[in-house]
């Protein structure tokens, strides 16, 4: 029996650049559908930028109909005003997803890096290089802003967390034979 594909929307929120990505998860592989950055003018009022973030997230949800929405959680910095603005941007993006009935998941920057590279302190460039390998993205892919690859990392992190063996092993398995019997959709025939 074929497991249906699942679409995940990943967001790296920001008040000047919001990274976003769409991945499709099928039993055989992960596929990148879209990855880009919404560039917001610093000349616009903060509330106008929030409205544009909400509109973009809503449009992505209407276009791709994701099953899950994954967003990077806030990190604690020294500038309180910047954190407040970032929190608003995150809140607006989350509200758009919740309003559309899409399940929301939040991951810390450290968790995302750990999930992708195995190192919670990896540089953004290392994360991008690993994502290129995981999704078979060409090295010459034009990437203007790392916000887009950060959003892709959030989506892939959610996929890894959503499909972890830990969830499966909560079923009390009695070995590999039992695992195979209970999870035939996870077995691929490689020759």
N, C-alpha and C positions, 0 to 999 in steps of 0.2 A: 504494500500500500504506500503510495507516494505522499510524503508530508508536504503540505502546501508551502509556498514561499511566504516569507514574512518581511515586511518593510519596517526599517528603523530610521527615524529622523534624529540626527545628532545636532546639537546646538552648542556653540561656544559663544556665550553672550558677551556683549560689550556695548558701550554707548557710542562709539565711533565706528567700530568694525564688529559685525556679528558674523561669525563663521557658521556655516550650515552644511550638512551632508545628508544624503539619502543612500542607504545601502539596502540591498535585497539579499535575504538569507534563504538559501535553498539547501536541501540535504547535501548537495554536492559541493557547494562553494558559496563564498561571499562575493557580491558584485556591487561595484560602485555605480550608482545611477547619476548622482549629481553631487558636486562639491564646489562651493563658492563662498564669497563673502559679500554681505550687504554693507556697503560703505555709506556711512551717515555723515552729513556735513556738520562740522563743528559750529557753523553759523546758524544752524537751525536751533530753535528753542528745544530744551531737553524733552518737553512733553511731545513735541512734534516727532522727535526721534523715537520716543517710546511708542507712538502710534504707528510709525513705519515698521518697527520691530514686530508689533502685534500683527500688522497687516501681512508682513512677509511670512511669518510663521503660519498664519491662517491660510495663506495662499498655498504654501508648501503642503499643508495637511490636505487641503481640497484637491490638489493636483495628484499627490502620491498615495493618499489614504494609508498612512503608517499605522502599524499595530502598536508601536511603542515610540515614546518621545524620551530621549536621553539628553541631559543637560549637565554641564560642568557646574559643580557646587561652588559657592563663593570661597575665596581664600582670604585670609586675614592680612591686610596690609596696614601701613602706618597712616595713610591718608583717609580719614573718615569720610570726607566728601566724595572721594572716588568710590569708596566701598558702598556708600549710600546709592550713588547713581548706578553702579553695577548691579546692586540688589534690585533696584527698580527694573532694570532691563531684564534680569532673570525672571522676576515676578510677572512681567508682561508676557514674556515668551511662555512661561508655564501656564498662565491664565488662558492664553490662546489655545494651547493643547488641551487643557482641561475642559474648556468651553466646547471643544470639538469632540469630547469624549475619548481622547487618546490617553492611554495609561502613561504616567510620568515617572521617570527614574532619574535620580541625581547621583553623581559620582564626584568625589574629590579629585583635584588634579593629581595628587600622589597615587590614588587608586587607578586612575586612567593610565598613567605612565607605567605603573607596575604591571597592569594587565597587558599592555601592548609590548613592552620591552623587557619586563622582568625586573626593572629598576625604577623605583618610585622617584628617583632623582634624575632621571634621564633628561637630556636637553631636548627641546622641541624638534630639532633637526634629526636627532636619533629616533624619535617617535615617528617622524615622517618617513625616514628610511625603512623602518620596520613595517609601517603601513603599506609602503610600496611593495614589499615582499609578500605580505599577507594577502593583498588584493591584486597582485600581479599588475601594478600600475607602472607604466613606462617611466624610466628615469628622467626623460625629457619633458614630462608633464609640466606645463607652466603653472607655477604656484606663486602668485604675487604676495599673498599674505598667509602667515602660518595659522591665522584664525580658522581658515578653511580646513587645514589638516588637523587642527585641534578638535574641530567639530566631528571630523571623520573618526578620530581616536575615541571620542565619547561614544559614538554609535557602535564601533567595533568592541569597545570595552563592555557595553551593554550586552552585545551578542555573546561575548565570552562569559559574562556573569549569568546571563539567562540560560545558557546551555552548559553550565559547569557540571562536572561529574558529581559534585557535592549534592546537587539537587536530585540527581538520579539515584545516588547511593543511599539517600534517605529511605529508599524502598526496601532496605535490608536484602542485599544480594548475597548469594552463596558462592560467588566466584565468577570467572569469565564466562563460563557456559550459561550461567543464570543471567548474566548481563546481556549476552547475545540473544538469548531467548526472549527477554523482556524488552529489548530495544532493537528489533530487526531493521528499523529505518536508519540506524546509525552505522550500519555496516556497509562498506563499499568494497567492490571487487576490483582490486588492483592487480594487474598482470604485467 
